[in-house]
């Protein structure tokens, strides 16, 4: 008979794709985890709205009580930690708040919820002197949040650059390596299960923005909402852009970037040309990576699978272990807590400075470049380099111009391009993509 002080009793809400793997992992590695932390993790109750589809799992775990009512877990005074894995905002938010208000520690992988309802959740956790951990909400199985709150805690992290969405990274990799168009690469990603049938959250940058909001709140010690994050997706990236970038010594990635601009937080998700020799250029297919710049540690990168049942379950159980390791039943108290002890302003995207790739379709005749250059100059936009290429549309009398623009205020490049679109010699401004040189 085990000493009850060594038993951490766990309730789970949600037994789907991730939840099933979490349950199996805790059960399979029970003795292994005990040897590491001196505590037994025991899932005693699981709530799942569709128990009929989980019969095989239920049959393997006779020692666990299965219910369709999450309230049985929320109100069970013997449960120490609740794992929430149903996703979405509601009813997850309601369940998590109820658990925290009942002084239960919580682990979740719910990035949407943390990004959008974080302030309410962290306030409830602080009020009730419990922790809510959410490592799996950013980067799946990649350890990011834990190191920021522990081994990197002595550092001022002044910039984070990440590839935080495996779907878009897979699509851009296939476009680059196999010459596929966006629609074909997306279709293959959907067939392989990397993209949902409705891929909007991924390809429009929403998923990466949720993750960046969470990371930035921790890094800059100030709450950042997903609504604060500037977002651009990858739907306008073409084979022509991919080819041009390669010829210029770059590759295109969907980046999530957070840094400080005059003590204001600058948070943005957008496609970017990055140098082909930079380590982030080597992150291929569905993999994720996060690159930190710390004042003491220097550059640190975390890399790995950003999604999937096993990597995500690894992070979820890791959070449970972190709570359990420090759990004292006589005096349960938070170990990590919320680190948002400052309140910084969010920088408007128009106030930020960036370098840009601009692709135009123009009339191929003398004087065109002079007209374009004059408008650029009038708006304090400086051309770093320019290449003229044959028109991809094979239009007679047309040419493509590829510009790389020096660092410029966003509002200035926007104003200049609006004026350039009005020139009779410019057929179209086909694309504008930011260029991030990144530090090496």
MIKEKE-947993 format. One line per field, with one value per residue (C-alpha): residue number from 1; residue in one letter; x, y, z. Coordinates in steps of 0.02 Angstrom, whole numbers, plus 50000, padded with zeros to 5 digits. Example, Ala and Ser with C-alpha at 12.3 -4.5 7.8 and 13.67 -1.06 7.14 Angstrom:
BEGIN
num <- (1,2)
residu <- (A,S)
xx <- (50615,50684)
yy <- (49775,49947)
zz <- (50390,50357)
# end
This chain:
BEGIN
num <- (1,2,3,4,5,6,7,8,9,10,11,12,13,14,15,16,17,18,19,20,21,22,23,24,25,26,27,28,29,30,31,32,33,34,35,36,37,38,39,40,41,42,43,44,45,46,47,48,49,50,51,52,53,54,55,56,57,58,59,60,61,62,63,64,65,66,67,68,69,70,71,72,73,74,75,76,77,78,79,80,81,82,83,84,85,86,87,88,89,90,91,92,93,94,95,96,97,98,99,100,101,102,103,104,105,106,107,108,109,110,111,112,113,114,115,116,117,118,119,120,121,122,123,124,125,126,127,128,129,130,131,132,133,134,135,136,137,138,139,140,141,142,143,144,145,146,147,148,149,150,151,152,153,154,155,156,157,158,159,160,161,162,163,164,165,166,167,168,169,170,171,172,173,174,175,176,177,178,179,180,181,182,183,184,185,186,187,188,189,190,191,192,193,194,195,196,197,198,199,200,201,202,203,204,205,206,207,208,209,210,211,212,213,214,215,216,217,218,219,220,221,222,223,224,225,226,227,228,229,230,231,232,233,234,235,236,237,238,239,240,241,242,243,244,245,246,247,248,249,250,251,252,253,254,255,256,257,258,259,260,261,262,263,264,265,266,267,268,269,270,271,272,273,274,275,276,277,278,279,280,281,282,283,284,285,286,287,288,289,290,291,292,293,294,295,296,297,298,299,300,301,302,303,304,305,306,307,308,309,310,311,312,313,314,315,316,317,318,319,320,321,322,323,324,325,326,327,328,329,330,331,332,333,334,335,336,337,338,339,340,341,342,343,344,345,346,347,348,349,350,351,352,353,354,355,356,357,358,359,360,361,362,363,364,365,366,367,368,369,370,371,372,373,374,375,376,377,378,379,380,381,382,383,384,385,386,387,388,389,390,391,392,393,394,395,396,397,398,399,400,401,402,403,404,405,406,407,408,409,410,411,412,413,414,415,416,417,418,419,420,421,422,423,424,425,426,427,428,429,430,431,432,433,434,435,436,437,438,439,440)
residu <- (X,X,X,X,X,X,X,X,X,X,X,X,X,X,X,X,X,X,X,X,X,X,X,X,X,X,X,X,X,X,X,X,X,X,X,X,X,X,X,X,X,X,X,X,X,X,X,X,X,X,X,X,X,X,X,X,X,X,X,X,X,X,X,X,X,X,X,X,X,X,X,X,X,X,X,X,X,X,X,X,X,X,X,X,X,X,X,X,X,X,X,X,X,X,X,X,X,X,X,X,X,X,X,X,X,X,X,X,X,X,X,X,X,X,X,X,X,X,X,X,X,X,X,X,X,X,X,X,X,X,X,X,X,X,X,X,X,X,X,X,X,X,X,X,X,X,X,X,X,X,X,X,X,X,X,X,X,X,X,X,X,X,X,X,X,X,X,X,X,X,X,X,X,X,X,X,X,X,X,X,X,X,X,X,X,X,X,X,X,X,X,X,X,X,X,X,X,X,X,X,X,X,X,X,X,X,X,X,X,X,X,X,X,X,X,X,X,X,X,X,X,X,X,X,X,X,X,X,X,X,X,X,X,X,X,X,X,X,X,X,X,X,X,X,X,X,X,X,X,X,X,X,X,X,X,X,X,X,X,X,X,X,X,X,X,X,X,X,X,X,X,X,X,X,X,X,X,X,X,X,X,X,X,X,X,X,X,X,X,X,X,X,X,X,X,X,X,X,X,X,X,X,X,X,X,X,X,X,X,X,X,X,X,X,X,X,X,X,X,X,X,X,X,X,X,X,X,X,X,X,X,X,X,X,X,X,X,X,X,X,X,X,X,X,X,X,X,X,X,X,X,X,X,X,X,X,X,X,X,X,X,X,X,X,X,X,X,X,X,X,X,X,X,X,X,X,X,X,X,X,X,X,X,X,X,X,X,X,X,X,X,X,X,X,X,X,X,X,X,X,X,X,X,X,X,X,X,X,X,X,X,X,X,X,X,X,X,X,X,X,X,X,X,X,X,X,X,X,X,X,X,X,X,X,X,X,X,X,X,X)
xx <- (50000,50074,50086,49947,50070,50161,50007,49961,49782,49741,49578,49567,49440,49450,49504,49530,49685,49801,49709,49718,49906,49926,49830,49934,50097,50058,50004,50148,50284,50211,50358,50486,50415,50410,50596,50626,50515,50466,50281,50154,50048,49876,49736,49582,49442,49417,49277,49237,49076,49081,49125,49050,49194,49324,49275,49445,49532,49402,49421,49609,49588,49467,49547,49489,49315,49251,49111,49026,49011,49165,49083,49125,49309,49292,49200,49304,49403,49527,49593,49755,49787,49665,49723,49611,49624,49461,49522,49425,49369,49206,49172,49359,49369,49223,49299,49473,49410,49304,49454,49564,49429,49420,49608,49656,49817,49785,49883,49821,49880,49749,49841,49682,49621,49786,49812,49637,49586,49756,49729,49570,49649,49810,49716,49610,49765,49853,49699,49683,49871,49884,49977,49915,50050,50037,50202,50113,50017,50173,50281,50201,50341,50476,50528,50508,50402,50483,50660,50602,50532,50678,50850,50834,50744,50896,50905,50821,50761,50756,50699,50615,50600,50505,50437,50284,50168,50212,50076,50140,50320,50277,50188,50332,50460,50368,50351,50538,50606,50482,50427,50244,50116,50030,49867,49954,50066,49915,49818,49962,49977,49791,49806,49948,49852,49967,49829,49646,49507,49481,49663,49621,49696,49864,49884,49820,49943,49814,49887,50063,49993,49913,50079,50176,50057,50090,50279,50289,50190,50320,50474,50429,50342,50190,50024,50008,49842,49825,49733,49896,49988,50001,49960,49993,49970,50057,49915,49995,50165,50195,50323,50393,50426,50509,50622,50667,50709,50822,50914,50940,51012,50856,50717,50539,50471,50318,50398,50330,50434,50429,50551,50558,50545,50580,50516,50358,50321,50327,50238,50206,50176,50212,50306,50486,50639,50778,50960,50983,51134,51039,50998,50810,50821,50866,50702,50603,50433,50320,50458,50455,50595,50611,50763,50795,50917,50964,51075,51177,51152,51165,51077,50975,50870,50741,50693,50578,50406,50281,50127,50067,49997,50160,50261,50114,50080,50263,50246,50080,50149,50307,50199,50110,50279,50338,50185,50195,50380,50345,50175,50155,49982,49997,50041,50005,50065,50114,50293,50293,50151,50122,50274,50178,50233,50252,50133,50214,50130,50111,50201,50091,50151,50162,50288,50407,50555,50587,50673,50562,50555,50441,50389,50310,50246,50286,50289,50458,50513,50636,50595,50494,50625,50650,50465,50463,50625,50559,50407,50516,50633,50490,50434,50607,50616,50792,50823,50954,50954,50847,50837,50740,50674,50563,50378,50317,50150,50242,50155,50227,50308,50307,50443,50458,50554,50618,50669,50751,50713,50828,50759,50610,50461,50313,50200,50323,50335,50145,50119,50248,50174,49999,50066,50165,50009,49934,50073,50019,50181,50148,50031,50032,50126,50121,50189,50271,50362,50467,50653,50729,50918,50923,51075,51206)
yy <- (50000,50166,50311,50433,50579,50505,50495,50642,50617,50678,50715,50736,50833,50773,50605,50640,50630,50711,50658,50474,50484,50582,50447,50307,50399,50430,50250,50172,50273,50273,50184,50277,50445,50390,50352,50529,50629,50514,50535,50423,50506,50424,50471,50429,50509,50558,50662,50636,50687,50539,50387,50267,50303,50271,50093,50018,50143,50121,49932,49946,50058,49976,50071,50240,50315,50378,50506,50621,50759,50872,50935,50770,50813,50997,50959,50808,50866,50721,50777,50878,50917,50936,50913,51007,50944,50985,51144,51298,51443,51379,51276,51257,51430,51392,51225,51294,51441,51323,51210,51355,51425,51253,51269,51135,51149,51146,51091,51133,51133,51262,51401,51492,51503,51559,51690,51762,51735,51732,51882,51809,51637,51698,51813,51665,51557,51693,51726,51542,51513,51377,51358,51336,51268,51268,51214,51118,51273,51336,51223,51055,50948,51082,51145,51334,51403,51298,51355,51537,51523,51424,51409,51571,51669,51775,51841,51989,51913,52060,51969,51808,51744,51584,51465,51421,51339,51171,51179,51338,51282,51121,51216,51340,51198,51104,51264,51293,51116,51047,51202,51180,51318,51369,51278,51114,51121,51155,51011,50890,50956,50921,50746,50708,50777,50926,51049,51050,51045,51227,51287,51470,51476,51414,51498,51667,51673,51659,51502,51575,51739,51647,51565,51727,51817,51683,51687,51876,51891,51781,51856,52039,52015,52108,52037,52026,51980,51894,52052,52149,52043,52106,51963,51921,51747,51655,51646,51776,51691,51627,51519,51681,51750,51587,51589,51773,51749,51601,51701,51842,51725,51707,51585,51626,51575,51624,51707,51756,51899,51989,52125,52291,52456,52606,52500,52460,52280,52246,52083,52025,51868,51877,51794,51852,51830,51769,51734,51559,51532,51572,51421,51454,51426,51245,51212,51110,51031,51021,51063,51216,51318,51464,51577,51685,51827,51847,51976,51846,51681,51752,51656,51501,51396,51261,51146,50997,50933,51072,50961,50781,50673,50606,50769,50866,50732,50740,50924,50901,50763,50865,51004,50880,50816,50994,51024,50854,50870,51024,50972,50974,50917,51005,51169,51167,51329,51395,51372,51464,51591,51730,51837,51985,52111,52259,52345,52393,52476,52386,52468,52507,52417,52582,52645,52500,52497,52357,52302,52247,52143,52221,52139,52243,52214,52367,52430,52392,52561,52699,52811,52686,52662,52850,52877,52740,52800,52977,52921,52813,52960,53080,52960,52931,52755,52701,52562,52436,52339,52311,52172,52178,52012,51955,51958,51791,51823,51835,52000,52088,52251,52208,52168,52119,52230,52156,52282,52259,52413,52477,52493,52610,52659,52548,52698,52770,52613,52593,52773,52758,52597,52671,52813,52694,52591,52747,52764,52726,52627,52509,52363,52298,52287,52098,52070,52154,52042,52091,52049,51996,51987,51913,51904,51768)
zz <- (50000,49945,50065,50015,50028,49879,49770,49659,49604,49429,49340,49152,49050,48870,48803,48619,48509,48637,48795,48752,48730,48893,48988,48912,48945,49129,49152,49056,49143,49318,49401,49296,49349,49532,49526,49464,49581,49723,49685,49598,49465,49465,49347,49449,49347,49164,49088,48903,48816,48696,48801,48674,48554,48689,48736,48698,48813,48950,48943,48976,49129,49249,49394,49324,49339,49170,49163,49038,49169,49196,49355,49438,49418,49459,49623,49674,49826,49813,49643,49651,49467,49322,49142,49018,48838,48751,48666,48612,48721,48791,48890,48925,49003,49119,49172,49203,49305,49410,49441,49492,49606,49687,49718,49594,49495,49307,49153,48978,48798,48748,48657,48601,48779,48855,48718,48731,48913,48996,49112,49189,49207,49287,49404,49463,49486,49586,49693,49736,49757,49626,49461,49284,49167,48978,48899,48761,48704,48613,48507,48551,48621,48612,48785,48776,48917,49054,49014,49005,49181,49252,49174,49074,49210,49252,49074,48994,48831,48712,48555,48503,48324,48292,48163,48266,48141,48064,47931,47850,47867,47776,47637,47613,47616,47478,47376,47392,47374,47247,47151,47202,47199,47360,47322,47278,47432,47542,47465,47501,47679,47703,47631,47752,47901,47929,47881,47930,47800,47851,47861,47894,48069,48004,47835,47894,48039,48180,48260,48263,48333,48479,48520,48501,48620,48751,48728,48726,48887,48973,48890,48914,49083,49018,48959,48771,48692,48524,48468,48496,48367,48188,48070,47887,47814,47673,47547,47432,47422,47245,47155,47083,47257,47311,47157,47176,47359,47320,47185,47310,47442,47549,47587,47642,47812,47913,48064,48234,48302,48468,48521,48611,48519,48634,48779,48681,48633,48447,48404,48227,48124,47938,47795,47783,47676,47789,47741,47672,47785,47945,48053,48043,47855,47891,47984,47858,47836,47991,48116,48229,48303,48422,48428,48583,48612,48796,48877,48971,48882,48706,48568,48610,48492,48529,48386,48360,48318,48347,48353,48360,48498,48569,48570,48644,48774,48822,48865,48955,49067,49093,49165,49278,49340,49377,49485,49568,49608,49713,49779,49967,50017,50184,50099,49911,49833,49662,49604,49439,49443,49319,49276,49201,49331,49210,49090,48926,48777,48611,48464,48314,48158,48062,48190,48160,48042,47919,47761,47616,47457,47326,47163,47025,46849,46742,46564,46488,46421,46466,46614,46716,46850,46864,46901,47032,47111,47124,47224,47335,47366,47404,47541,47617,47544,47493,47366,47421,47257,47103,46973,46810,46745,46602,46642,46713,46627,46459,46427,46276,46327,46513,46638,46821,46942,47105,47238,47406,47510,47648,47825,47818,47923,47881,47852,47726,47618,47622,47567,47428,47359,47356,47248,47137,47103,47025,46894,46715,46689,46836,46796,46975,47138,47146,47320,47468,47594,47742,47746,47912,47909,48086,48198,48179)
# end
